[in-house]
């Protein structure tokens, strides 16, 4: 429940981002959080599985989930530019 409250609060103040947004903003913006960053922080603080917390948060907040649409990583973006 702590993780759910935290994500709801961070969403309200505009600090929650999707994994893709976190990737795009890495090194540029420091006051952002993803579902994984919240799950990992709370899981390690309470000696609980961050993976279990993350799966729960994905179901509660699909708009911030990696499963919401297609996510893109460095390889996805640049793989089409490589000659085969």
C-alpha positions in Angstrom: 0.0 0.0 0.0 2.9 2.4 0.7 4.1 2.0 -2.9 0.6 2.6 -4.3 0.3 5.8 -2.2 3.7 7.0 -3.3 3.0 6.4 -7.0 -0.4 8.2 -6.7 1.3 11.2 -5.0 4.2 11.3 -7.5 1.6 11.2 -10.3 -0.3 14.0 -8.8 2.8 16.2 -8.6 3.9 15.3 -12.1 7.0 13.2 -11.2 6.0 9.8 -12.5 7.1 8.8 -15.9 7.0 5.7 -18.1 10.1 3.6 -18.6 10.5 5.2 -22.1 10.2 8.7 -20.7 12.7 7.8 -18.0 15.1 6.6 -20.6 14.7 9.7 -22.7 15.1 12.0 -19.7 18.0 10.2 -18.1 20.7 12.7 -17.3 18.5 15.6 -18.0 15.8 15.6 -15.3 16.5 14.2 -11.8 13.2 14.6 -10.0 11.4 11.8 -11.8 10.4 8.3 -10.8 9.3 5.2 -12.6 7.3 2.3 -11.2 10.5 0.3 -11.0 12.3 3.1 -9.0 9.5 3.2 -6.5 9.2 -0.6 -6.3 12.9 -1.0 -5.8 13.3 1.7 -3.2 10.3 0.5 -1.1 11.2 -3.2 -1.5 14.7 -2.7 -0.3 13.6 -0.5 2.6 11.2 -3.2 3.8 13.1 -6.3 2.8 10.3 -7.2 0.3 10.6 -8.3 -3.3 10.8 -5.3 -5.6 9.6 -7.5 -8.5 6.4 -8.3 -6.6 5.8 -4.7 -5.8 6.5 -3.7 -9.4 4.0 -6.3 -10.7 1.4 -5.0 -8.4 2.1 -1.4 -9.4 1.9 -2.3 -13.1 -1.7 -3.5 -12.6 -2.6 -0.4 -10.5 -1.0 2.2 -12.8 -0.9 0.8 -16.4 -0.2 4.3 -17.7 3.3 4.1 -16.2 3.9 0.5 -17.1 6.4 -0.9 -19.6 3.5 -2.9 -21.0 1.5 0.2 -21.9 2.1 0.3 -25.7 5.5 -0.5 -27.1 8.5 0.7 -25.1 11.6 1.6 -26.9 15.2 1.2 -26.0 18.5 2.2 -27.5 18.6 -1.0 -29.7 15.0 -0.5 -30.9 15.6 3.0 -32.0 18.9 2.4 -33.8 18.7 -1.2 -35.0 17.0 -0.1 -38.2 19.9 2.1 -39.0 22.5 -0.7 -39.1 23.4 -2.3 -42.4 22.8 -6.0 -42.5 
